Amino acid sequence: MDRATATTANEKNKRVVLNIISGLSYQVAIAVFGLIIPRLYLVSFGSDVNGLNSTIKNIFAYLSLLEAGVGLSAQYALYAPVAQGKTDDINAILAATRKFYLKSSVIYTILTVAFALLYPLIIKTSLSYFTVCVIILLYGIPGIILFSLRGKYNAFLEVEGKKYIISWLSTITFILSNVLRLAFLMISNNLLLIQATYCLPSVIQVAFVIFYVRKHYDWIDWKAKPNYSALSQKGSVLVHQISNCIFSNTDTIIISFMCGMNYASVYAIYSLFFANFQKIVTSFSNGLTFKFGQMYQVERKRFDREFSQYESVFYMFLFWAYTVITAFLMPIIRLYTGGVEDAAIYDNIWILILFAMWTVMTGIEIPLLQLQSIAGKFDDTRNQALIEMTINIVLSLIITWKLGMSGCLIATIVALLYRINAMVLYASKHILQRSCLKTFKKILVNTVVAVGVLALIGTESCEAVSYFYVMWHAILNSFWIAALFLIANLVTDFREYKGLFDSVRARF
């Protein structure tokens, strides 16, 4: 059986816009509360609790790998049948996805309980065993709900282009949860009561998502005959997810053990600012992924043209934004950590530069990872992920022992240098069928402009007078910096941008 009508081009464009707006709204909410909450944690409970909080979250990121690549492999498998409206194929893939998620939920629950019982015994913290144990259990509840109930719905809605449903819901419940957390932080020092608000969004979200899918997609049969072969690449997807998880979370864990919770807190604060912006960038790219995924299956020439244009604009915006952030973040850090007992350890230009390098390189990977996911090249690129992962772990352990916290960042940058080069070479040859020099040129041009701007204005661009003062200077300078990036990209890649402008003008 096929769906009665295919999704029109206008409807797809509408969903892209809704995905981007809703994704940005969610990330703005995360950024706002992500800046306020840790500051209150620092002032109320100190660097020890803030570092512990960050470390627990990162360990749970590893437990989320029990998803075993099912979600991403299901999305790739769904692109073609969703684009073609083949409901029988969709049902078979979703039924298989449901089975895998149910199995994973049982293992996740067992490991969460084990983590809660054992971790408090091996760490140094001022908190009691019982308090740390309960905090871990509270962190684990959303994951249990995701695995057992919501994961299978997420995969389908993403491919349908309706990620905005999840994003809007997440935004509303996230704001509600954090308003409650703020209220409790103001009136109480009960850490467990404050942490309990973390569970609220997941409970509300799963109820609404189930209701929405049942109402709008009543043809979905979760008990159809499962097509397990459609998820055959889930093992390779898992390898990629492990590699990504190591990049995102290993540094904090290594630093907490080798340098102490105070330095884990320093890492978490810098990561807070850079990672929040990175999530905003990712929400923009994620809003387009479903459209590119379906286009790759049915309109290959158009995909090659539009993806190349998207890549050009994405890299220009990425480098411009991170250049401005790097130039003006240090005064913000000083204001943010003002009044904290050990504020001096947060004031480190070297750490700022290393974080900027790490996060911009992670941003460079985003279009390349999208290509890998859209084309389903998980098996072919698995060895790249394994090599990257090995470089990062080995170098992190060696260099952190010698250089401390900066050692983890250096190791991550070295591993990223390998992976970006490997991914560009592979994607250019096996997916885009074009010269790798085209992508390398885009990266190099923007890198030269970014380095030039930072050499000119440095990282001490204004005094730490107030947040408004620093942000006003950053906004004013961002205009001429943006103009430099635009001119450099137009001069070096005029044909690409002319094609983009012509496409935009034709639509309007």
C-alpha positions as CSV (number, residue, x, y, z in Angstrom):
1,M,0.0,0.0,0.0
2,D,1.2,3.5,-0.8
3,R,0.3,6.8,0.7
4,A,-2.3,8.7,-1.2
5,T,-0.2,11.8,-1.9
6,A,3.5,12.6,-1.8
7,T,4.8,15.6,0.1
8,T,4.9,18.6,-2.2
9,A,8.0,20.7,-2.7
10,N,6.3,23.7,-1.0
11,E,5.4,21.5,2.0
12,K,9.0,20.3,2.3
13,N,10.3,23.9,2.2
14,K,7.7,24.8,4.9
15,R,8.9,22.0,7.1
16,V,12.6,23.0,6.6
17,V,11.7,26.5,7.9
18,L,9.7,25.1,10.8
19,N,12.5,22.7,11.7
20,I,15.1,25.5,11.7
21,I,13.0,28.0,13.6
22,S,11.9,25.4,16.2
23,G,15.4,24.0,16.5
24,L,16.9,27.5,17.0
25,S,14.2,28.3,19.6
26,Y,15.1,25.2,21.5
27,Q,18.8,25.9,21.4
28,V,18.3,29.5,22.4
29,A,16.4,28.2,25.4
30,I,19.2,25.8,26.2
31,A,21.8,28.5,25.8
32,V,19.9,31.0,28.1
33,F,19.2,28.5,30.9
34,G,22.6,26.8,30.2
35,L,24.3,30.0,31.2
36,I,22.1,30.8,34.2
37,I,21.8,27.4,35.9
38,P,25.5,26.5,36.0
39,R,26.3,30.0,37.4
40,L,23.8,29.4,40.2
41,Y,25.3,25.9,40.8
42,L,28.7,27.4,41.0
43,V,27.7,30.1,43.5
44,S,25.4,27.8,45.5
45,F,27.3,24.6,45.6
46,G,30.9,25.4,44.3
47,S,33.0,23.9,41.5
48,D,33.0,20.5,43.1
49,V,29.2,19.9,42.5
50,N,29.3,21.7,39.1
51,G,32.2,19.4,37.9
52,L,30.4,16.3,39.3
53,N,27.2,17.3,37.5
54,S,29.0,17.7,34.2
55,T,30.9,14.4,34.6
56,I,27.7,12.5,35.3
57,K,26.0,13.9,32.2
58,N,29.0,12.9,30.1
59,I,28.9,9.4,31.4
60,F,25.3,9.1,30.5
61,A,26.1,10.1,27.0
62,Y,28.1,6.9,26.8
63,L,25.1,4.9,28.2
64,S,23.0,6.4,25.4
65,L,25.2,4.4,23.0
66,L,23.1,1.4,23.9
67,E,20.8,2.7,21.2
68,A,23.4,0.8,19.1
69,G,23.0,2.9,16.0
70,V,19.4,1.9,15.5
71,G,18.0,5.5,15.3
72,L,20.4,6.8,12.6
73,S,20.3,3.6,10.5
74,A,16.5,3.6,10.7
75,Q,16.5,7.2,9.4
76,Y,18.7,6.2,6.4
77,A,16.5,3.2,5.7
78,L,13.4,5.3,5.8
79,Y,14.5,8.1,3.4
80,A,13.5,6.2,0.2
81,P,10.2,4.7,1.3
82,V,9.1,8.0,2.9
83,A,10.0,9.9,-0.3
84,Q,8.1,7.4,-2.4
85,G,5.2,7.0,0.0
86,K,5.5,3.2,0.5
87,T,3.7,2.5,3.8
88,D,4.3,-1.2,3.9
89,D,8.1,-0.7,3.7
90,I,7.9,2.1,6.4
91,N,5.9,-0.2,8.7
92,A,8.4,-3.0,8.3
93,I,11.3,-0.7,9.2
94,L,9.5,0.9,12.1
95,A,8.5,-2.5,13.5
96,A,12.2,-3.6,13.5
97,T,13.2,-0.3,15.1
98,R,10.7,-0.8,17.9
99,K,12.0,-4.3,18.7
100,F,15.6,-3.1,19.0
101,Y,14.7,-0.1,21.2
102,L,12.8,-2.3,23.6
103,K,15.8,-4.6,24.1
104,S,18.1,-1.6,24.6
105,S,15.8,-0.1,27.2
106,V,16.2,-3.2,29.5
107,I,20.0,-3.1,29.3
108,Y,20.0,0.7,29.8
109,T,17.9,0.4,33.0
110,I,20.2,-2.2,34.4
111,L,23.4,-0.2,33.7
112,T,21.8,3.0,35.1
113,V,21.2,1.3,38.4
114,A,24.7,-0.2,38.5
115,F,26.2,3.2,37.7
116,A,24.2,4.8,40.5
117,L,25.4,2.1,43.0
118,L,29.1,2.0,42.1
119,Y,30.1,5.4,40.9
120,P,29.8,7.2,44.3
121,L,32.3,4.7,45.7
122,I,35.1,5.6,43.3
123,I,35.0,9.4,43.1
124,K,36.2,12.1,45.4
125,T,33.4,14.6,46.3
126,S,32.0,16.4,49.2
127,L,28.5,15.0,48.6
128,S,27.2,11.9,50.4
129,Y,27.0,8.4,48.8
130,F,23.2,8.6,48.9
131,T,23.0,12.1,47.2
132,V,25.3,11.1,44.3
133,C,23.3,7.8,43.9
134,V,19.9,9.6,43.6
135,I,21.3,12.3,41.3
136,I,22.5,9.6,38.9
137,L,19.1,7.8,39.0
138,L,17.3,11.1,38.3
139,Y,19.6,11.7,35.3
140,G,18.8,8.1,34.0
141,I,15.0,8.3,34.0
142,P,14.8,10.4,30.7
143,G,17.0,7.9,28.9
144,I,14.9,4.9,30.1
145,I,11.8,6.6,28.7
146,L,13.5,7.5,25.4
147,F,14.7,3.9,24.8
148,S,11.5,2.2,25.8
149,L,8.9,4.5,24.3
150,R,10.0,7.5,22.3
151,G,13.0,6.5,20.2
152,K,11.0,4.8,17.4
153,Y,8.8,7.8,17.0
154,N,11.8,10.2,16.7
155,A,13.3,8.4,13.8
156,F,10.1,8.5,11.7
157,L,9.3,12.2,12.5
158,E,12.8,13.2,11.6
159,V,12.6,11.6,8.1
160,E,9.1,13.0,7.6
161,G,10.6,16.5,8.1
162,K,8.6,16.9,11.3
163,K,11.4,17.3,13.7
164,Y,9.8,20.6,14.6
165,I,7.1,18.7,16.5
166,I,9.7,17.3,18.9
167,S,11.6,20.6,19.0
168,W,8.6,22.8,20.0
169,L,7.6,20.2,22.6
170,S,11.1,20.0,23.9
171,T,11.3,23.8,24.1
172,I,8.1,24.2,26.1
173,T,8.9,21.4,28.6
174,F,12.5,22.5,28.9
175,I,11.5,26.0,29.8
176,L,9.0,24.7,32.3
177,S,11.5,22.4,33.9
178,N,14.2,25.1,34.2
179,V,11.8,27.7,35.6
180,L,11.0,25.2,38.3
181,R,14.7,24.5,38.8
182,L,15.4,28.2,39.1
183,A,12.7,28.6,41.7
184,F,14.0,25.8,43.8
185,L,17.6,27.2,43.5
186,M,16.3,30.5,44.8
187,I,14.4,29.1,47.8
188,S,16.2,25.9,48.7
189,N,19.6,24.3,48.8
190,N,18.1,20.7,48.4
191,L,20.2,19.4,45.5
192,L,17.9,16.4,45.0
193,L,14.8,18.4,44.8
194,I,16.4,20.7,42.2
195,Q,17.7,17.8,40.2
196,A,14.3,16.1,40.1
197,T,13.1,18.8,37.7
198,Y,15.4,17.2,35.1
199,C,12.9,14.3,34.6
200,L,9.9,16.4,33.9
201,P,10.3,17.1,30.2
202,S,10.8,13.5,29.2
203,V,7.5,12.3,30.8
204,I,5.4,15.1,29.2
205,Q,7.1,14.7,25.8
206,V,6.5,11.0,25.4
207,A,2.8,11.3,26.1
208,F,2.3,14.0,23.5
209,V,4.5,12.4,20.8
210,I,2.5,9.1,21.1
211,F,-0.8,11.0,20.8
212,Y,0.4,13.1,17.8
213,V,1.7,10.1,15.8
214,R,-1.4,8.0,16.5
215,K,-3.7,10.9,15.4
216,H,-1.8,11.9,12.2
217,Y,-0.4,8.5,11.1
218,D,-3.1,6.0,12.0
219,W,-1.8,3.7,9.2
220,I,1.4,2.9,11.1
221,D,1.5,-0.7,12.2
222,W,4.1,-1.2,14.9
223,K,3.4,-4.9,14.9
224,A,4.0,-5.4,11.2
225,K,6.6,-8.0,10.1
226,P,10.0,-6.5,11.0
227,N,12.5,-5.8,8.2
228,Y,15.7,-6.3,10.2
229,S,17.9,-6.2,7.1
230,A,17.0,-2.5,6.7
231,L,19.0,-1.8,9.9
232,S,22.0,-3.9,8.8
233,Q,24.4,-1.0,9.2
234,K,23.5,-0.3,12.8
235,G,26.8,-1.9,14.0
236,S,28.8,0.6,11.9
237,V,26.6,3.4,12.9
238,L,27.4,2.5,16.5
239,V,31.1,2.8,15.9
240,H,30.6,6.3,14.5
241,Q,28.5,7.2,17.5
242,I,31.1,5.9,19.9
243,S,33.7,8.0,18.2
244,N,31.5,11.1,18.4
245,C,30.7,10.4,22.0
246,I,34.4,10.2,22.9
247,F,35.0,13.6,21.3
248,S,32.1,15.1,23.2
249,N,32.5,13.5,26.6
250,T,35.8,11.8,27.3
251,D,37.7,15.0,28.0
252,T,35.6,15.9,31.0
253,I,35.9,12.3,32.5
254,I,39.7,12.2,32.0
255,I,40.1,15.7,33.5
256,S,38.0,14.9,36.5
257,F,40.1,11.8,37.3
258,M,43.6,13.2,36.3
259,C,43.2,16.9,37.2
260,G,40.3,17.1,39.7
261,M,36.7,18.2,39.7
262,N,37.7,21.9,39.8
263,Y,39.4,21.6,36.5
264,A,36.5,19.5,35.1
265,S,34.3,22.5,36.1
266,V,36.6,24.9,34.1
267,Y,36.3,22.6,31.1
268,A,32.5,22.5,31.5
269,I,32.2,26.3,31.7
270,Y,34.2,26.9,28.5
271,S,32.4,24.0,26.8
272,L,29.1,25.6,28.0
273,F,29.6,28.7,25.8
274,F,31.1,27.0,22.8
275,A,28.8,23.9,22.9
276,N,25.7,26.0,23.2
277,F,26.5,27.9,20.0
278,Q,27.5,24.6,18.3
279,K,24.0,23.3,19.1
280,I,22.5,26.4,17.4
281,V,24.6,25.6,14.3
282,T,23.6,22.0,14.4
283,S,19.9,22.9,14.7
284,F,20.2,24.8,11.4
285,S,21.8,21.9,9.6
286,N,19.5,19.3,11.1
287,G,16.5,21.2,9.8
288,L,17.7,20.5,6.2
289,T,18.8,16.9,6.6
290,F,15.4,15.3,5.8
291,K,15.1,17.3,2.6
292,F,18.6,16.4,1.5
293,G,18.1,12.8,2.4
294,Q,14.9,12.4,0.3
295,M,16.4,14.5,-2.5
296,Y,19.5,12.2,-2.6
297,Q,17.2,9.2,-3.3
298,V,15.1,10.7,-6.1
299,E,16.8,13.9,-7.5
300,R,20.6,13.3,-7.5
301,K,21.7,16.1,-9.8
302,R,19.7,18.7,-7.9
303,F,21.1,17.3,-4.6
304,D,24.8,17.7,-5.8
305,R,24.1,21.3,-6.7
306,E,22.2,22.4,-3.7
307,F,24.3,20.6,-1.2
308,S,27.4,22.3,-2.5
309,Q,25.8,25.7,-2.2
310,Y,24.7,24.8,1.4
311,E,28.2,23.7,2.2
312,S,29.7,27.1,1.1
313,V,27.2,29.2,3.1
314,F,27.5,26.9,6.1
315,Y,31.3,27.2,6.3
316,M,31.3,31.0,5.9
317,F,28.7,31.4,8.6
318,L,30.5,28.9,10.9
319,F,33.9,30.6,10.7
320,W,32.4,34.1,11.0
321,A,30.5,33.2,14.2
322,Y,33.3,31.4,15.9
323,T,35.7,34.3,15.1
324,V,33.4,36.8,16.8
325,I,32.9,34.4,19.8
326,T,36.6,33.8,20.2
327,A,37.4,37.5,20.1
328,F,34.9,38.5,22.8
329,L,34.3,35.5,25.0
330,M,37.1,36.0,27.6
331,P,35.5,39.1,29.1
332,I,32.2,37.2,29.3
333,I,34.0,34.3,31.1
334,R,35.4,36.8,33.6
335,L,32.0,38.3,34.3
336,Y,30.4,34.8,34.5
337,T,32.9,33.5,37.1
338,G,33.1,36.7,39.1
339,G,32.5,36.0,42.8
340,V,33.4,32.3,42.4
341,E,36.0,31.3,45.0
342,D,38.5,29.9,42.5
343,A,37.7,32.3,39.6
344,A,41.3,32.7,38.6
345,I,41.6,29.2,37.2
346,Y,38.9,30.0,34.6
347,D,40.9,32.9,33.1
348,N,43.0,31.2,30.5
349,I,43.6,32.5,27.0
350,W,45.3,29.3,25.9
351,I,42.3,27.2,26.8
352,L,40.0,29.7,25.0
353,I,42.1,29.3,21.8
354,L,42.1,25.5,22.0
355,F,38.4,25.4,22.6
356,A,37.8,27.6,19.6
357,M,39.9,25.4,17.4
358,W,38.2,22.2,18.6
359,T,34.7,23.5,18.1
360,V,35.2,25.1,14.7
361,M,36.8,21.8,13.5
362,T,33.8,19.9,14.9
363,G,31.6,22.3,12.9
364,I,33.5,21.6,9.7
365,E,32.6,17.9,10.2
366,I,28.8,18.7,10.2
367,P,28.2,18.7,6.4
368,L,30.5,15.8,6.0
369,L,28.6,13.8,8.6
370,Q,25.3,14.7,6.9
371,L,26.7,13.4,3.6
372,Q,27.7,10.1,5.3
373,S,24.3,9.7,6.9
374,I,22.3,10.7,3.8
375,A,24.3,8.4,1.5
376,G,24.3,5.6,4.1
377,K,28.1,5.1,4.0
378,F,28.5,3.9,7.6
379,D,30.2,0.6,6.8
380,D,32.7,2.3,4.4
381,T,33.8,4.9,6.9
382,R,33.8,2.8,10.0
383,N,37.6,2.4,10.1
384,Q,38.0,6.2,10.0
385,A,35.9,6.5,13.1
386,L,38.0,3.7,14.8
387,I,41.3,5.4,14.0
388,E,40.0,8.8,15.1
389,M,38.8,7.3,18.4
390,T,42.1,5.6,19.1
391,I,44.1,8.8,18.4
392,N,41.9,10.7,20.7
393,I,42.0,8.3,23.7
394,V,45.7,7.5,23.5
395,L,46.9,11.0,23.1
396,S,44.5,12.4,25.7
397,L,45.8,10.0,28.3
398,I,49.5,10.8,27.5
399,I,49.3,14.5,27.0
400,T,46.9,15.2,29.8
401,W,49.4,13.6,32.2
402,K,52.0,16.0,31.0
403,L,50.1,19.2,30.2
404,G,46.9,18.9,32.3
405,M,43.6,20.1,31.0
406,S,44.9,21.5,27.7
407,G,46.3,18.1,26.8
408,C,42.8,16.7,26.2
409,L,42.0,19.5,23.9
410,I,45.3,19.1,21.9
411,A,44.6,15.4,21.5
412,T,41.1,16.0,20.3
413,I,42.4,18.6,17.7
414,V,45.0,16.2,16.4
415,A,42.3,13.4,16.0
416,L,40.0,15.9,14.3
417,L,42.7,16.9,11.8
418,Y,42.9,13.2,10.7
419,R,39.2,12.7,10.5
420,I,38.3,15.9,8.6
421,N,40.9,15.1,5.9
422,A,39.8,11.5,5.7
423,M,36.1,12.5,5.4
424,V,36.7,15.1,2.8
425,L,38.7,12.7,0.6
426,Y,36.1,10.0,0.9
427,A,33.0,12.2,0.4
428,S,34.5,13.9,-2.6
429,K,35.4,10.7,-4.3
430,H,32.6,8.3,-3.3
431,I,29.6,10.5,-2.7
432,L,29.9,13.8,-4.5
433,Q,32.2,12.6,-7.4
434,R,34.2,15.8,-7.5
435,S,37.7,17.1,-6.6
436,C,38.4,17.2,-2.9
437,L,40.1,20.6,-3.6
438,K,36.7,22.3,-3.8
439,T,35.9,21.5,-0.1
440,F,39.5,22.1,1.1
441,K,39.5,25.5,-0.6
442,K,36.3,26.6,1.2
443,I,37.8,25.6,4.6
444,L,41.2,27.2,3.8
445,V,39.7,30.6,2.7
446,N,37.6,30.9,5.8
447,T,40.5,29.8,8.1
448,V,42.8,32.5,6.7
449,V,40.2,35.2,7.2
450,A,39.5,34.0,10.8
451,V,43.2,33.9,11.7
452,G,43.7,37.3,10.2
453,V,40.8,38.9,12.1
454,L,42.0,37.4,15.4
455,A,45.6,38.5,14.8
456,L,44.2,42.0,14.2
457,I,41.9,42.4,17.2
458,G,43.0,39.6,19.6
459,T,41.1,38.0,22.4
460,E,41.2,41.1,24.7
461,S,38.9,43.1,22.5
462,C,37.1,45.0,25.3
463,E,37.0,45.3,29.0
464,A,34.8,43.1,31.2
465,V,32.5,46.0,32.2
466,S,29.2,44.3,31.9
467,Y,27.5,41.6,29.7
468,F,25.7,44.3,27.8
469,Y,28.9,46.3,27.2
470,V,30.8,43.2,25.8
471,M,27.8,42.0,23.7
472,W,27.4,45.5,22.2
473,H,31.0,45.6,21.1
474,A,30.8,42.1,19.7
475,I,27.7,42.9,17.7
476,L,29.3,46.1,16.3
477,N,32.4,44.3,15.3
478,S,30.5,41.3,13.8
479,F,29.3,43.5,10.9
480,W,32.7,44.3,9.4
481,I,34.0,40.8,10.2
482,A,31.0,39.3,8.3
483,A,31.7,41.7,5.4
484,L,35.3,40.4,5.2
485,F,34.1,36.8,5.2
486,L,31.5,37.5,2.5
487,I,34.0,39.3,0.2
488,A,36.6,36.6,0.6
489,N,34.1,33.9,-0.3
490,L,32.6,35.8,-3.2
491,V,36.0,36.4,-4.7
492,T,37.3,32.9,-4.3
493,D,34.0,31.0,-5.1
494,F,32.0,33.5,-7.3
495,R,30.3,30.8,-9.5
496,E,29.0,28.9,-6.5
497,Y,27.4,32.0,-4.9
498,K,26.1,33.3,-8.3
499,G,24.3,29.9,-8.7
500,L,22.9,30.3,-5.1
501,F,21.7,33.9,-5.7
502,D,20.1,32.8,-9.0
503,S,18.2,29.9,-7.3
504,V,16.9,32.2,-4.6
505,R,15.8,34.8,-7.1
506,A,14.0,32.2,-9.2
507,R,11.9,31.1,-6.2
508,F,10.8,34.6,-5.4
